[in-house]
Amino acid sequence: MKTFITKSICSAALLAGALLVSCNKQSLSDLNINPNSTPNAEPAYLFTGAIVALPAFNYSVLGQGMQYYSTYKEVPAIGDKYYSFTGTIADFTGFYTNKLNRLLSIEPQVQGADDVNKLSMVRILKVYVYSQLTDVAGDIPYSEALAGKTNLTPKYDTQRDIYLDMFKELEQATAALDAAKASFGTADLLYKGDVAKWQKFGYSLMLRLGMRLTKVDETLAKTWVEKAINGGVMTSLSDAAKITYTEASGSQNPISVDLRNGNYISAGGDNVEGGKFAATFINHLKSTRDPRLKVISVVWVPTAPGATTYVADTTAATQRGMVSGSLNTKPTDFDTYSEPSPLLLNLAAPMVLFGPSEVKLLQAEAALRGWAAGTTAEAAYADAVSLGMKQWGLYPAVAPSTNTITDAQIADYLAVNPYPTSGSFDAQLGAISVQKWLTLFGNDYEIYANWRRTGYPVLAQVNYPGNVTGGNMFRRFSLPISESLTNQANYEAALSRQGFAKLNEDNLLTRVWWDK
């Protein structure tokens, strides 16, 4: 027995030694590799995810601040009463991690000669996302952003340099698009791989960003605006960059979900955050006899005094908005104020990220400035109004709200609200910009940028006690305070370079580079 045990131990030792000799670090590491996974994420899946993450909206700051919405409550009234710094911090996590990181992960995988369309589409979307972030925050990490552990403290590029590079990216990407080569196909939720439509989207984005520079560098603005128009921009509703949703969980319209969860989950009664449409918005629609009022607004009327069941009233005379910053307790007539219609709250409603109505209004402004716009200001304005109203036809109708605005209604509206051809420059710019406020309803970031550039629409003064801006709408968002801990030197240099302060009232009234 003793001999047997000794021999067994020796054999085991020899076997173990042989195994140790035959092993190496790589073979051990291979044991941790999942044989059912791929080392690189599929570019098509990443591209779909990047598009799903594109929508940027901010109900409590920008939706309220641009006076589409109001609330009687104090805590959620960031934009209604300009009451709190909370919510006015640039969303670095959302933009860098959820949006840009997906796009940057695709780029190394689409460098082949046959991938030129895929790479161009990624470059265009990067500009779309970066432009929204820099427009609210000013100088941001750009050229060194998202480098991973190779650079954990990226520099902040100046907004001017960011804009110049975005123009370069758009010019190169749109020119490189080639209809004879493959694209992302059905993974492309915007255009299903239609290269011609992507080219229009790229030039339309160039037009938008070019016009952004009119206050700070009109010569540069003119150069890029004319280049974009000559390149070929959106002209019809079929060109619109839109995402289609369904009522299935996981594929629902995120704005509709947010509105429902925040205020409008059920008809009538006490909304969770006390929100209704703002008087500035509703009064304008009523006074101009705008047929969009019946599409987007509703008053829920109790079926009987004291009843908890409601019926929808979409008649223009009934619509009524709450005055921004005027309340801090629930009004006794709360039910009589307008709120979003069932059409807007439909979880399957599409989201238009960029449409031809905005493009026509940008062309109208170009013509007003005497630039080569390919049209007159008056004609572009009329086209924009028509396209903006017909755009609601992209939404499914939800009773009692219609999605149809007829040609006759559009003609009647233009007769009452014609383009002021003989008016001053400011009067014409005001007419164009107010139409943009109407047609871009729901596109918070873009209308906020256009308001800062043009001053239109004229917002009602808000003098709610304790507001942090002296009753004025915020002119920018602050940088995340976490940057002062993880990227302090570059963070403080960016603040100092722009004349911004840290966490005080003046911080939100200072201006980004193009908001001269």
Residue, then its C-alpha position, 0 to 999 in steps of 0.5 A: m500500500k505504501t509503495f502504491i501511494t508513493k508511486s501515485i503521488c510521484s505520478a501526480a507530481l510529474l503530471a502537474g509539472a508537465l501541465l505547468v510546463s505546457c501552459n503559458k499566459q496566453s492560453l490561460s487568458d484564452l480561458n476567459i474569452n467567451p466563444n459565443s461573443t465577438p471582440n468588436a461590436e457590430p457597426a450596424y448595431l452600434f449605428t442603430g443605437a447611436i440614432v436611438a440615442l440622438p434625441a436631445f430634449n429638456y422639458s423643465v429647462l428649455g421647454q419651459g424656458m422657451q415658454y411652450y410650457s408652464t407649471y404652478k409648482e416651484v421645484p420643477a420650474i427651472g425654466d418656468k421661474y428660472y428658479s434653480f441651477t439644477g438642470t442647467i448643467a451640460d449633460f456630458t454623460g449623456f452626450y459623450t457616453n451615450k451618443l458620441n462614444r457609440l459613434l467613435s466606436i464605429e469609426p475604426q471598423v469602417q475605414g475600408a474603401d467600400d465603407v465610405n458611406k458608413l464613415s461619412m454618415v458617422r461623421i455627419l452624426k458626430v457633428y450633429v451631436y457635438s454641435q448641440l453640446t457646444d451650443v449650450a456649453g461653449d468650449i468643450p473637449y473635442s479634439e482630445a475627447l474620448a481617448g480613453k486611458t491614453n488621455l484622461t484629461p482632454k483639453y477644451d477646444t474653443q468653440r470657434d475651433i470646434y465650429l471650423d472643424m465641424f464645417k470641415e467634417l461636413e464638407q468632406a463627409t457629404a462630398a464623399l457619399d457615393a450612391a454606388k456603394a453600400s451603406f448601413g441599410t435597414a440599420d439606418l433608422l433615419y433614411k434606410g441607407d438612402v445616400a442622397k437623403w444623407q447628403k441633403f441632411g449633411y448640407s442642411l446641417m451645414l446650413r444650420l450651423g453656418m447661420r449660427l455665426t451671423k452675430v460673430d462672423e457674418t463673412l464666415a456665415k455667408t460662406w458656409v450658408e451659400k456652400a450648403i445651399n449650393g450643395g443641395v438641402m432638404t426640400s420636401l417632407s420625404d427628406a426629413a430626418k425622423i425616427t419612427y417609434t411604436e407603442a412596444s416597450g423599448s421603442q416608444n417616443p422618449i418625449s411622449v414617455d417623458l411628458r406622460n410620466g412628468n405630467y400627462i399620464s391621464a386626462g384631466g386632474d392634478n398633473v404630477e408636476g403641475g404643468k400646462f401649456a404656457a400663455t405665451f405659446i397658446n396666446h400666439l397660436k390663438s391670436t394668429r388663428d394658427p390651425r396647429l392649435k387644434v392639432i397640439s392642444v386640448v383642454w380636458v373638461p369634466t363630464a359633470p361638475g366635480a366629476t373625475t372623468y373628462v372629455a377633450d375640447t380642441t376648440a380654439a376659443t377654449q384653449r388657455g395657457m398659464v402665465s410663466g412664473s406667475l404661480n406657486t400654488k395650484p389654481t382653482d381653475f387648473d383644469t381649464y388650462s391647455e395641455p398637450s393633445p393625445l396626438l403629441l402624447n402618442l407613444a408611437a408618434p415619430m420624432v422629427l430631428f431635422g425637417p425641410s420647414e426649418v431649412k426653408l426658414l434658414q433660406a428665407e433668412a439667407a435671402l433677407r441678408g442678400w445671400a445666394a439663397g436660391t429663392t426669395a425670402e417671401a417664397a421660402y417663408a410661405d414654403a416653410v409655413s406649408l411644410g411646417m403645418k403638413q409635417w403634422g401629417l407624419y404623426p398618426a391621428v389620435a382622436p379627437s386631435t387631427n393630424t391634417i392641416t389642409d391647403a385652404q387652412i394654410a392659405d388662410y393663415l398666410a393671408v392673415n400672417p403674410y411675410p412682411t416684405s416691406g418691413s424692417f430687417d428686424a421685422q422680417l427676421g422676427a417673422i422668420s424666427v417666430q415661425k421657427w419657434l412654431t415649426l420646431f416645437g419639441n426641438d428644444y436645443e435648436i429653438y434655444a440656439n436660434w432664440r439666443r442668436t436672433g432674440y425671437p420669439v420675445l419671451a415674457q419677463v419672469n419676475y418670480p421671487g428668488n429666480v437666479t437670473g434676474g427674470n431672464m432666460f438662461r443664455r448657456f448651461s454650466l459645465p459639470i462640476s465633476e470636471s473641476l475634480t477630474n480635469q481641473a486645469n483644462y476646466e478652469a482654463a475653459l472657464s477663464r478663457q470665456g469669462f465664465a464663473k463657477l457656480n454663481e448667478d452670472n454663470l448662466l447669463t454669460r454667452v458662448w462664442w457665437d452668441k456675441 
